[in-house]
Amino acid sequence: MALLVVLVTSLLAAAVLAFVGDRKYAHEINIIGSGATFAASIFLAFEVYESGPMLAGGDFFFVDAFNVYLAVLTAFVSTTTAIFSRKYMKFERAHGRIGHKSMRFYHAMFQLFIFAMLLALLTNNVGVLWISMELATLSTVLLVSLYRTPAAIEAAWKYFILCGVGIALALFGTVLLYFAAEKVFGEGTQGLLWTNLSQASGQLEPTVLSLAFIFLMVGYGTKVGLVPLHNWLPDAHSEGPTPISAVLSGLLLNVALYALVRCKVIVDGATHSNKTGYIMMAFGLLSIIVASFSLLRQKDIKRMFAYSSIEHMGIATFAFGLGGPVATFGALLHMLVHSITKSAIFFTVGHASQMNSTQDMSSIRGLVKGNPLVGWGLMLGVVAIAGVPPFGVFTSEFLILTAAMKNAPYLAPIFLLGIAVAFAALFKRAMPMVFGDPGPSQRPLKASHFPVIVHLVLILVLGLYMPVFLNDWFHKAVELLK
Amino acid sequence: MSLSLAAQINSVLAALILLTSFALLVQRRVQGLLHIFAWQGLLLSISTAVVGYSAGLHHLYISALLTLTLKVFALPYILYVLIHKLKIHKEVEEVVNIPTTMIIGIALVIFSYDLTSPIRELSTLVTRSTLAVALSTVMLGLLMMITRKKALTQIVGFLSLENGLFFAATSATYGMPLVVELGVALDILIAAFIFGIFFFQIRTTFDSLDLKEMEKLKEDE
């Protein structure tokens, strides 16, 4: 029941907002829509926590420990982003960066995007998983080009084409998966249900599944933003409106990684080897290294944090590839903490660039003096994302590092090098922006502090104390992904 | 219709689909591209119907009908209207010259056959020999997207790639379940509208549909 509410609310909100358009209460309706989805997702989480994994809607939906926490996370971040977007988008509208029609479009597509991600998370059908991933891409393409500047349109075109091709290859992988499953389950939807596939994975043809995994890896890997398939990501994150950067970075990448991991479970069951793990480790490490060195030479603030997202998705991918209880636990936690921290950073970055009317880091100065909460928000966000204790990112990175030292000691130094370089690069850029004297062009701003504070408090709490239910979920998910 | 006859018809259709993929690579006129793309859609639709008939699967008729309306009429029509509104009549400009592209294309076809050979031996379907053709179509679509400069030709390449995927779904298996196929069709339709909007945005901002203009977003050295 709660499951249906979760999905219907966001779809309904999208429809309502398409009618409401640019009217006075559009922002509030957006917040209420996301908030209601969040409330329903908590109910869903309770149901799953009490009665374990559940199938619903004639096996069409499947909720277990692995996807329910991501669904709650998605609904939560979408709510705080909606709150942030209210003040942010009002400012953009007042300064003429977007018009009347774009505003209607923005709200409707925001909710549709959330719906697509939730459907991708909750469905049991790997075909529908693919469809909703594609829907998530399509609904955000025109949001990236919302400002209609040449750079924004170029970024959106790149995003559209690269992710379109990537996801098309993932469909080929899905077709191959079905091809193998058809021999076991026969014609029809049964052969695409994840629960069936993972149960009977031992009977599936290993050669077909290995080939399928290559396509799925390249396809969903493009959406995760793994190097060398990451080209679209920094552009799309830097040119779109900031609330969209926050949800792309915080949520979409997670959902794509989720899709990949679900497929990995099936393929591993068939091949009885850790081939997929090695592939994911290679992609992950390459992403960590390339992204952290790219961080060093960024000039645009949103671009820099986009590269930081590539780095962190690389860390999670590496950890999933590594396998084993500790690394998988670390990866699950890392997806959670990265998502919360990165969206908080994008909130403050959005305000910082509005205050200085630029995204160029050399022109953003003295945020603490201009608006202490924005300044400190950014500073603490950077501290958290760089992996400084006591924030949650430290915990997850530490877990992954421990597992790496134990199982793949020769890879651990590379992993550490990436984290160290990223740490240095982020601090080098963030210090002058936060401290120092503000430039003459800086203007005061009514910033929306609530989402940033909530996120930072959460990330601090997760670093100090792991709630019992979360611990239980992660352990169950680890069992599942073994 | 006996199974072997159906298999033979399908092999012919597969060969023709591969031929249209190569034709897309050599065609220089934009309108010509659209015609070939429509032909490819028609072949695909017939092939789906034949598989549906010989296997007695009625849901494949729906897929065939979907393909017919979407890929033979709707998408070429949308593109046709676009090129008239945007007045694109110029010849297709390529990054790599056409003979070289053809040779790369042939290499890709051989690669696809090699890649799918273990699967071909497993398959018991009447359509099994066509999986390699499907993968070739995907690869050739990808090649077309890489070697062309104009936004419109990239899109035609993308759609032809999508055709290859659809062909894979009907040739490797007897089509995906209907839920999935309807969803995929819907996604393609939405994508078509999006690139329509895109063309206008690109045109008004850059004053041309040439992707050479769109090379601002690079890493600073």
Contacts between the chains, C-beta under 8 A, distances in Angstrom:
chain1	res1	chain2	res2	distance
A	125	B	179	7.1
A	125	B	180	7.3
A	127	B	176	5.9
A	127	B	177	6.7
A	127	B	179	6.9
A	127	B	180	3.3
A	127	B	183	7.2
A	128	B	179	6.7
A	128	B	180	6.8
A	128	B	183	6.5
A	130	B	180	7.7
A	130	B	184	7.9
A	131	B	180	6.8
A	131	B	183	3.6
A	131	B	184	6.4
A	131	B	186	7.7
A	131	B	187	6.1
A	134	B	184	8.0
A	134	B	187	4.6
A	135	B	187	6.4
A	135	B	190	7.6
A	138	B	187	6.7
A	138	B	190	5.1
A	138	B	191	6.1
A	138	B	194	6.1
A	141	B	194	5.7
A	142	B	194	6.3
A	142	B	197	6.6
A	145	B	198	7.6
A	145	B	201	6.1
A	148	B	201	6.5
A	148	B	205	6.6
A	149	B	205	7.6
A	150	B	205	5.1
A	150	B	206	6.3
A	150	B	213	7.9
A	150	B	214	7.6
A	150	B	216	6.5
A	151	B	216	5.6
A	151	B	217	5.9
A	153	B	198	7.6
A	153	B	201	5.3
A	153	B	202	5.9
A	153	B	205	5.4
A	153	B	206	7.6
A	153	B	214	7.6
A	154	B	214	4.1
A	154	B	215	7.9
A	154	B	216	6.1
A	154	B	217	5.5
A	155	B	217	6.0
A	156	B	198	7.4
A	157	B	151	7.3
A	157	B	198	6.4
A	157	B	202	7.0
A	157	B	211	7.7
A	157	B	214	6.4
A	158	B	214	8.0
A	158	B	217	7.4
A	160	B	194	6.8
A	160	B	195	7.3
A	160	B	198	7.1
A	161	B	145	7.1
A	161	B	154	6.4
A	161	B	158	7.1
A	164	B	158	6.0
A	164	B	191	6.8
A	165	B	142	6.6
A	165	B	145	6.8
A	165	B	158	7.0
A	165	B	161	7.0
A	168	B	138	7.4
A	168	B	158	7.7
A	168	B	161	5.7
A	168	B	162	6.3
A	168	B	165	5.9
A	169	B	138	7.7
A	171	B	165	5.2
A	171	B	184	7.2
A	172	B	135	7.5
A	172	B	138	6.3
A	172	B	165	5.7
A	172	B	168	6.0
A	175	B	165	6.9
A	175	B	168	5.0
A	175	B	169	5.0
A	175	B	172	5.9
A	175	B	173	7.0
A	175	B	176	6.9
A	176	B	119	7.6
A	176	B	172	6.9
A	178	B	169	7.9
A	178	B	173	5.5
A	178	B	176	6.1
A	179	B	119	7.4
A	179	B	123	7.7
A	179	B	172	4.4
A	179	B	173	5.0
A	182	B	173	5.1
A	182	B	174	7.9
A	187	B	57	7.4
A	187	B	174	6.6
A	188	B	177	5.8
A	189	B	177	4.4
A	189	B	179	6.5
A	191	B	177	7.8
A	192	B	176	7.5
A	192	B	177	6.2
A	192	B	180	6.8
A	205	B	122	6.1
A	207	B	118	4.7
A	207	B	119	7.0
A	207	B	122	7.6
A	208	B	118	7.8
A	208	B	119	5.6
A	208	B	122	6.9
A	211	B	115	7.1
A	211	B	118	7.8
A	211	B	119	7.0
A	235	B	217	4.8
A	239	B	217	7.6
A	294	B	219	7.2
A	297	B	219	7.3
A	297	B	220	6.8
A	299	B	220	6.2
